[in-house]
Amino acid sequence: MINDYKSIIQWHPEMILISEKPVTWKGFLKVSCNSGRNIRIKLKLIVHNYPSLCDAEINFGKEIAFIRNKEFSEKVKNLMHNVNKISTFLKQLQLLISNFINNKHVIEDNRYEAIDNQTMQMLKELKDVLDTSSGIQILSNNSLSTIKLSLNNIAIKLQRINHRTCSWTVVDSDLPEIPALGPFEKNISTLVIARNKLKLQVEILEKAWSNLKQIDENCWILDPLQPKPYHLYRRIYLTPSLSMYIKIDPLNPMDLPEITFMGSDTEVKSKKELISKKLHNWNPNHDILNNLKMLLDIDIFLKKEINKESTEDNSAIVADEECCICFSLQLNETLPDKICSNEKCKKHFHTSCLLQWLQAIVGNRVIFDHIHGLCPNCEESISCYIK
């Protein structure tokens, strides 16, 4: 034991014998690395059956946590079975740890090299996007894995993916879907392609957005409640019993839009007959607001008076604009679009709610594409389109 003790002190001066029963050494083992620097490994070795190390207990510090695995543990156990001196065991343990650290660094270095290459490629893409003056603004997260491109307050958020033909996918976008142009994320192999697509679509949609802005500023908008750039439709308030839904063609924004009337059957029928006689007068060279006024034969659109005192009956179970069947304003993001024609009723309904109600009552008649029955509130005649 004396010779072994001397060898340990000579080769491992930072190891200290702290107990003889059981024999216990504690301290630091100095391990060299390929980088040229040494690592001090905290160590505690308890040899219960000295001089045999077969049942010895060894505890390491956190310095080698990144190399500790099943393979490393097995190699340490093999060393304990194959040596009969603590000094020899510590010497070979030094080499074992050194080999594991150096091999791990090779793997880590390759991984970091791959990451560096990816980062360099990413930085090159960003440089290519910024080299051309396009007005595009760029924001990124710290890892450069998510990029936000914006132009004129219209933004798309992209996330890097591993794909042969498509390196980026869209995770959020202000742009509407335009079937003729295909999905925005199709074949986005570089940020330059994404930039060019964004610039092109913003230019294409500029007139459509201008028309919608004109409507927003001059009409009472019922839906969407908070218009976004990807909303190419508007539902406009006309009377307490009638609203008009319009949808603009983004590729032909000055042409006659898709128009649908919603509300009481009487007023819907009347307005349909009115505009059917004037559709041929639509002039693409006139602004959309004047064209709509011409169709509706009005001089001005009503606007919501924000400060107007409410005239609603606060004791009523259902608010004036809520559906009288489901008792809610929105259902699957749609507002009530049917209104009872009875002047004393004027209750609102979601088409889907009213259809389900009328279909559940035996004896209601279906004529052409409409089902006819009685209003759930006043029991006057009401009909609903069958989709």
N, C-alpha and C positions, 0 to 999 in steps of 0.2 A: 504493500500500500504506500510505503514511503517513496519508492521510486516513481510510482504512478502519480503521487502527489507532486513531486518535483517536476515531472514532465508537464503536468497540467499548469503549474505556476509559470514554467518557462514558455510554453507555447500559447497559453491563454491567460495572460496576467490579469484580465478583468473578471475571471471566474474565482469565486470564494467558497471555501468549504464552510457551510453554516451549521452542519449537523453530522455527527458520526453514526447515530442510530435513529433512523436509517441514514446511510451516507447520502448527503444532500449538497449539491453544488448549485450556486446561484450567481448570476452576473450577466456579462455580455460576451458574445462570441463575435469576433471581427471577421467579416466575409468580404472578399474582394470581388469586384465586378469588372466587366469588359470596359466600362466607361472610365476606369482608372481610379474611381473613388471606392472607399470601403464603407460597408454598412455594419452598424453595431446591432446585433440581434439579441434581444433580451431572452434569457433562458433560465429555466429551473429544472434540474435533473435530480430525481429521487431514485436511488438504487436500493431497493428493499432487500435484495439477496446478494449483496456485494461478496465477491467480485463479479458474479454473474449479472449481466444486464438484461436477461430474458424477461423479467417482470418489472423492469424499470419504468418509471413514469416521467414523462417529459412535457414541459409546458413552454410554449413560445410566446413572445410578445407580438404586438400588432404589426411589427415591421415587415413580417413575411406573410401577412394575411392574403395578399394577392397571388401567392404561389401555393398556398395550402389547399390540397385536394386529395382525393383518394390515392392517386399514384404516389404523391409525396409521402403520405402517411405510411404506405406499404414499404417504401424504400427505407424510411427511418426504422421501422420494425425489423427489417432484414439486417440492418447495421447492428442493431442490438443483439441479434442472435449470432452474428458472425464475428464479433470482437469480444475480447475478454479483459480489456483495459478501458477505463474511462477516458484516459488521455488519447488513446487511439480512436475511440468512438467520436470524441469531440473534433479530432483532426479530420476524420472522414466526413463527419457531419458538416464541417466547414465547406468541403469540396462539393458535397451534395447540394447544399443550399446555393452555393455559387453557381453551379450548373443550371439549377432550376431558374434562378434569377436571370442569368444571361440568356437562356432560351426564351424566357417569358418576354424579355426586352426585345428580342428579335421579332416575336409575334406582334408586340405592341408597336414597334417601330414600323412594321409593314402596315398595320392598321392605321397608324397616324399618317403614313405616307398616302394611303388610299383616301383618308379624310382630307389631307392637304390637297390632293389632286382634285377632289370633288369641290373643295372650296375655291381653288384656282379657276376651275371651270365655271363655277357660279359667278365669281367676280368678273370673269371675261364676258359672261352673258349680260351682267349688269352694265359693264362698260359699253358693250355693243348697243344696248338699249339707249344709253345716255349720249352716245356719240352723235346720233341724229337728232336735230332739234325738232321735237314733235309736240312739246307741251305736256308730255306725259310725266306725272309725278310718281315716285317710287318710294314705298315704305317696306321694311323687312323686319322679321324677328331676329333675335341674336344669332340663331343657327343658320340663317338664310334659307330655311326650309319652306317658309311661307312669305310670299311676295304680294304686295298690294299695288296695283297699277290704277291710276285715276287720271281722268281728263274731263275738265269742265264739271267737276263734282260728280261724275259718273265713275264708279269704281268696280273693279273685279279683284277678288282675292284668289291667288293661286297657291297650290301646294305641290312640292316636288314629289314625284313618284318614280318607281323603277319600272319602266315599260319600254319595249323596243322602239315603238314609233311615237309614243306620247310621253314626254318627260314631266308634264305638268297637268294637273287637274284643277277645275274650278270648284272652290268650296263656298264661295259667296259672290253674288253678282247683282248689279243694279240693272243689267240689260234684260229686256224682254226676250222671250223665245221667238225667233223668226224662222219658221219651217223652211222657207226658201233658201236661207243661208246655212242651215244645218246647225248642229250643236256647237256652241262656242269652243268647248274643250277638245273637239275633234282634231287630232294630229298637231297638238301644241308641243313641238319638240324643243323649241327654244323660247326665251322670253321676248325675243325680237318678233317672232310670229304672233305671240299674244299681244304685244304692243300694237302691231299693224292691224290685227283684228279689232282691237278695242277702238283704235282711231277710225277705222272704216265704219264700224257700226254706229259710233257716236255721230259721225258725219251723216250717215243715212237717216238716223232717227231725229236729227236736229229739227226738221220741219214738223214732224209729228209731235214732238215735245212742245214746240212753239204753239201749235194749235191747242194742245191740251192745257197749256198755261193760260191761254186766252180764255178758254172755257172756265178754268178754275177761278180766274179773276173776275168773271162777269156773271157766273151762274151759281145757283145753290146746289152744291154737290152732296148727294146722299151717299154715294158709294163710288170709289173706296173712301172710307172715313179719313184715312191718312194716305193720300196718293203718293206712290213711289214711281221712280222712272220706268220700272217694268210694268206698270199699269197702263195699258193702252186703251182703256175704256173709262167711261164716266156715266153715272146715273144722275140725271138732272131733274130737280124738282120743278114741276110745272104748276100743279094745283094740289090741294089737299088730297085729291083722289087720283092723281095722275103723275107719273114720272116717265122720263125718256132715257133709255139706255142707248149709248152710242159707242161704237168701237172703231177706231181709226186703223186703216191699213198702213203699216209703217213704210211700205215700199211705194205707196201711192197716197200720201197723206192729204192731198187736196181733192181727191175724188170723193164721191158720196160715201159716207161711212155706213157701217151696219147699224140700222136703227130698229129698236123694239120699244113699244109702249107698254107700261106696266101700271096697273091700277084697277079701277072699276070697269066692268065690261062696257058700260055705256060710253064712258069717256074714251076708252081705248078704241072702240069702234069708230067713234066720231073723228078722232085724230088720224086714224089709219085712212079713212075716206078723204080727209082734207089733204094730207101730204101725197097721197097717190096721184092727185091731180096736178101736183106741182113738182114732182121728182125730175121731170124733164127740164126744169128751170135751174137746176143746180149748176153753178158756174165755177169750175176749178180755178179760175183766175180771181175769184172773190175770196175774202177770208171766211173761215169756217163759221164764225159767229153770225155774219150777215146771211150766209146761206141757210143756216138753221132757223133764223128769224123769218126768212122768206117762206120756208116750208111750213112753219107753224102759224104764219100770218100774225106775228106779234112784233111790237116795237122794241121791247126790252124783256130780258129774263129777270124773274124775281130773284132777289138775293136774301139770304138768311139774315134776319136782324138779331145779332148776338145779344144786344142789351134789352131786347123786347121782353116784357114780363110774360111769364108763362100763363097761358089760358087753360091749361090742362086741368082736369078734375083730379086733384091729388088723392081723392078717396077711391078712385077707380082701381079695380084689380089689375087691369092691363093698360099700360100707357098707350097713347094714341098711335105711336109708331111701332109698337111691339106686335108680334104675331098673337092673334086672339086664341090660337090653339096651343102653341108651345110656350107662350108667355115670355118669349125672348126676342131681342132685336136681331141678333145674328144667329144663323144656323149654317154650319159648314161654310162660314165666311160670306154668306149671302144674307141680304136684308129682305124683309117682307115685300113682295112685288105684286100682290093681289089685294084689291080693296073692294069691299062690298058697295054695290051701286046705290043702295038705299041711303038717301040723304040723311035719314035719322040714325043710321048705323055707322057707315064709313069705317068699319073695322078693317085692320090690316092682317094679311096672312102670307106666310111663305107658300109658294106654289106647291112644294113637296108636302107641306103639312095639310093644305086644303085638299090636295089630290088624295092623300091617304084617308082623310076624313070622309070624303064623298064616296070613295070606293068601298068603304066599310059599311055603307048604308044600303040595304037591299031595296031595289026598286028604282034607284037613280039611273037615268037614261044616258047612254053614250050616243051622241050624234056627231058623225064625222070624227074629228080628233078631239072633241071636248066631252067632258062628263058634266051633267047638269044635276043640280040638287038644291038644297036649302042652306042658307048662311047659318053657320053654327051659333051666331049671336042673335040675329033678328028673325031668322027663318024665312027671309025673302029669297027669291030665286038668285042663284049664283052658279057660275060654271068655271071649269078649270081645264086648261090644256093638258092632254095626256101625252107625256113625252115618250 
